[in-house]
Amino acid sequence: MDDGRAAGVFVFVAALAYLTTAVLDRPRTAWLTVLGLTVVAVVSQVLGVGYAVVLGPAALVIAVIGLVRGQLRRPGLFALQAPAMLVFGAVVLAAAHAGWALGSAVMAAALVAHGIWDIFHLRANRIVSRSMAEWCAMLDLLLGVGILVLL
C-alpha cells in the first residue's frame, strides 16, 4: 500500500460481507462471502475498474434484496447492517479522495470503528460466525492502529 487510504478495501469488503451474510441469514457463509468479495475486489483493481465501482452497486442490490425479503427489517444487528454499510462505504470513499495524511487518518479511524463493530457481532454471536468476527476484529484493529502509528 502506498498509504493508509489503500486499506479501504478491507473496510468495504468487511462491511459488505456482514451485509451479505445478514441477508443470507447463514453465519457460516461469512468466510466464503469474504473470500468471494475479496476475489471480486482484487480482480476489479487489476482490471483498473476499482473495487468500489463494482462492489458499491452490489451493496445496493444486496441491501434492496434484504429489505424486500425482510432480513434487514429484523430488530437488532440485522436492521443495522444496511446503515453500517452506507456509513462505512461513505467513509471509505471520502478517505480515498482526501489527501494522503487526512485520508490515512480517516481510514485508520474507520478500521478501528469496524473493529469495534466486529466485537459487537462477536459478543452478540449474530450475523457472522464467531471466528469471522474475531479474525476481522483483530485485522481491523491492528491495521487501524498500525496506520496511526506510521502516520
C-alpha positions in Angstrom: 0.0 0.0 0.0 1.2 3.5 -0.8 -0.6 4.9 2.2 -3.4 4.2 4.7 -6.1 5.0 2.2 -5.5 1.8 0.4 -6.8 -0.1 3.4 -10.3 1.0 2.4 -10.8 -2.3 0.6 -10.6 -4.1 3.9 -13.4 -2.0 5.4 -15.5 -2.1 2.3 -15.3 -5.8 1.9 -15.9 -6.5 5.6 -18.9 -4.2 5.7 -20.3 -5.8 2.5 -19.6 -9.3 3.8 -21.6 -8.6 7.0 -24.5 -7.1 5.0 -24.5 -10.1 2.6 -24.3 -12.7 5.4 -27.1 -10.9 7.2 -29.3 -11.1 4.1 -28.4 -14.8 3.7 -29.0 -15.3 7.4 -26.4 -18.0 7.4 -23.4 -17.0 9.6 -21.3 -19.9 8.4 -21.3 -18.4 4.9 -19.3 -15.4 6.1 -15.9 -16.9 5.2 -17.0 -17.8 1.7 -18.6 -14.4 1.3 -15.3 -12.6 2.3 -13.3 -14.8 0.0 -15.7 -14.2 -2.9 -15.8 -10.4 -2.3 -12.0 -10.3 -2.0 -11.6 -12.0 -5.3 -14.0 -9.6 -6.9 -12.2 -6.6 -5.3 -8.8 -7.8 -6.4 -9.9 -8.6 -10.0 -11.6 -5.3 -10.4 -8.4 -3.5 -9.1 -6.2 -5.5 -11.5 -8.6 -4.6 -14.4 -8.3 -0.9 -13.4 -12.0 -0.6 -12.6 -11.7 -0.1 -8.9 -13.4 -2.2 -6.2 -15.9 0.5 -5.2 -17.3 0.7 -8.8 -18.1 -3.0 -8.7 -18.9 -3.6 -5.0 -20.8 -0.4 -4.5 -23.7 -1.3 -6.8 -23.6 -4.9 -5.4 -24.1 -3.5 -1.9 -27.1 -1.5 -3.1 -28.6 -4.6 -4.7 -28.0 -6.8 -1.7 -29.5 -4.2 0.6 -32.6 -4.0 -1.5 -32.9 -7.8 -1.6 -32.5 -7.9 2.2 -35.2 -5.2 2.7 -37.6 -6.9 0.4 -37.1 -10.3 1.9 -37.4 -8.8 5.4 -33.9 -9.9 6.7 -32.8 -6.3 7.2 -36.0 -5.3 8.9 -35.4 -7.7 11.8 -34.6 -6.0 15.1 -31.1 -5.6 16.5 -27.9 -6.1 14.4 -29.9 -7.2 11.3 -31.5 -3.8 11.0 -28.2 -2.0 11.4 -26.3 -3.8 8.6 -27.5 -1.6 5.7 -26.9 1.7 7.6 -23.5 0.4 8.6 -22.6 -0.4 5.0 -23.7 3.0 4.0 -21.6 4.7 6.7 -18.5 2.6 6.2 -18.8 2.9 2.4 -19.1 6.6 2.6 -16.2 7.0 4.9 -14.0 4.8 2.7 -14.9 6.8 -0.4 -14.3 10.1 1.5 -10.9 8.9 2.8 -9.9 7.8 -0.7 -10.5 11.3 -2.1 -8.8 13.1 0.7 -5.1 14.0 0.9 -2.8 11.1 1.9 -2.4 12.2 5.6 -6.0 13.1 6.3 -7.3 10.1 4.2 -5.0 7.8 6.0 -6.1 9.1 9.4 -9.8 8.7 8.4 -9.1 5.2 7.1 -7.4 4.3 10.4 -10.4 5.5 12.3 -12.7 3.6 10.0 -10.7 0.4 10.6 -10.8 0.9 14.4 -14.5 1.6 14.2 -15.1 -1.5 12.2 -13.0 -3.5 14.7 -15.4 -2.3 17.4 -18.3 -3.3 15.2 -16.8 -6.7 14.9 -16.6 -7.0 18.7 -20.3 -6.2 18.9 -21.0 -9.0 16.5 -18.7 -11.4 18.4 -20.4 -10.6 21.7 -23.9 -10.9 20.2 -22.9 -14.1 18.4 -25.1 -13.0 15.5 -24.8 -12.3 11.7 -21.4 -13.8 11.1 -19.6 -16.8 12.6 -17.6 -16.1 15.8 -14.3 -17.0 14.0 -15.0 -14.4 11.4 -15.9 -11.7 13.9 -12.7 -12.5 15.9 -10.5 -12.5 12.8 -12.0 -9.4 11.4 -11.7 -7.5 14.7 -8.1 -8.3 15.0 -7.3 -7.4 11.4 -9.2 -4.1 11.6 -7.8 -3.1 14.9 -4.2 -4.0 14.1 -4.3 -2.3 10.7 -6.0 0.8 12.1 -3.5 1.2 14.9 -0.7 0.4 12.6 -1.7 3.2 10.2 -2.0 5.6 13.1 1.5 4.7 14.4 3.0 5.1 10.9 1.4 8.5 10.5 
